[in-house]
């Protein structure tokens, strides 16, 4: 089972066509290793996303005394109440994924694991407890990552993901970023920071915006960000796994209004009226 960095490196090295990785969980928040992998090394592109409900079971081998439970850190965190009440003194160890934890149990490297029901079935493990997650409505957002390629065609349910490096020696640098989006009517749905590893206080900001790079207002916002930021990494424009209606742009900032304004400006340049 490859770790997320290894899977992304495989894509970069042409050893794999694509990698599917968790990027955000409704309970535990962002998956830091995925975000870090997106901005380390050669660029990659997100081409799709899927949001899946998360169900966990406690699985193990027949008639084995449980002294070690293995799982991915996010899974352990999402089952902490179950573990606290039923296995308060049992050691927990972290695995690369819940599927890798099931493999560990099947090989005898752990007594039990928290994993998906399918992983337990595939590895011939016995389900010792069902539906052990603390939040029964938990979902995880996964992204499909490929080598750089043109984005999928725009739809009415698109999101664009960016990694932004601000100019740390300028006052109001982050405000400048937000202004580039807001004045063009681009709706920011998510922003968070991750340390760059260069030095304390140096961060890269991850942004999700509604819209597609083909949209006039978003493409203008990207050009504005390129002018005011130390660096911008385009992570992809792709369809959201949601049919929820996008927030409409303010008056004067629709694609049609951008097009009409561009046409008016070209006419002025060519004829003076």
Buried (B, 14 or more C-beta within 10 A) or exposed (E): BBBBBBBBBBBBEEEBEBBEBBBBBBBBEBBBBBBBBBBEEEBBBBBBBEEEEBBBBBBBBEEBEBEBBBBBBBBBBBBEEBBEEBBEEEEBBEBBBBBBBBBBBBEEBBBBBBBBBEBBBBBEBBBBBEEBBBBEEBBBBBBBBBBEEEBBEBEEBBBBBBBBBBBBEEEEBBEBBBBBBBBBBBBBBEBBBBEBEEEEEEBBBBBBBBBBBBBBBBBBBBEBBEEBBEEBBBBBBBBBBEEEEBEEBEEEBBBEBBEEEEEEEEEEEEEEE
